[in-house]
Amino acid sequence: MDDWDTQPIPRVPADAEPAREGRRRKREPDIPAGHGHGHGPASPASARVRRLLIALVAPFALAAVVGVALLFPTGDGPGDVGQQAVLGSITAAEAGPCGEGGDDKQCLTVTVMMSDGQAAGSDIRTTIPLEPSTPRFAVGDDVVLAYSGGDPLSGGSYQLVDFQRGAPLAVLAALFAAAVLLLGRWQGLKALVSLGATFAVLLLFILPAILRGENPLLVAIAGAGVIMFVVLYLTHGLSARTTTAVLGTMVSLGLIGVLSAVFAAASKLTGLDDETANLVGSLGSPIDTRGLLLAGIVIGALGVLDDVTVTQTSAVWELRAANRALGFRELYAAGTRIGRDHVSSAVNTLVMAYAGAALPVLLYSSISGVGLGTILGSQSIAQEIVRTLVGSIGLVAAVPVTTAIAAWVAVHEE
């Protein structure tokens, strides 16, 4: 065996270990724990920055609250239009000719046990034509019928229109809530409460106010402002970081509103697609259909804008936390690089969402036999193009605007 194999291993005195450990620690940068999408505790901003942020945000918050108060629907709105929906279950079904004159047209005669309405507990028989657009009903289906008035026991007073979907939708909603709570825990609970607040603003303010004849665009702006403040502050807390995301969202949302109004007017978009035309016919009173289109653009863009601005703000804060030596220019440059990747995927998501919603219109236009230019210039397609491109411009603008605000605020933290 060689001599070096037999040499004793030198031992470090016990009192020397702390010194060596201290030297190691001095060489390691002090990196605070990350906050992750704005969910962790944010560092306090200086008093001057807090006052400036409050001065910038407070007028918009006050304007949103005042707008909701002035536009809030009061008094009686339009009465129920159309036919009354009643529920039942099919107990028998029989297909056969619609008439006795040798007509080849086929109809389905069904017997329905009514579960609500004036004929609850009774059987009624009604006939529907079997056409490509007719749902395929069968025995045991829980269905929805439209009651037009008249004799509640006569099948001629009803029209079979749809299936009941309450139970599967309730199960799906429960699974969604469970998944959010399982992964997000307390943060997931706040997200669900924010979602409930969003639906409350939509159902209690935006929809009734528009139906009562208020300007749809003004209603959408006021409602979107309240939703933005409630959702962002409830989900991410009262902090300079959240306020930065609010400012970025407001600027981008204002840009979307201006661009949508300008290009809707320049393109002479009326907003009168099939659904809107049916709404106008049912109301029997005038409604600003172009304003309804613009309101839809503003509300539809808000959700994606929230995601982009919160993510950009969190990215800047994490960069600043990892390296306190970074100044405004370095934070802005690094945050913008992160935003480029995020905005590219967000724009694609927005385009695909709108394309999916307009897929039937796209399919119909593709078989109409006209040129591509005519298809793209049609009312239904053109309004989706304006909706998509204006929303995408707002998303792109949100990155530099939010990053600049976040970088300035981050470097002025205490």
Disulfide bonds with the S-S distance in Angstrom:
Cys98-Cys107 1.72
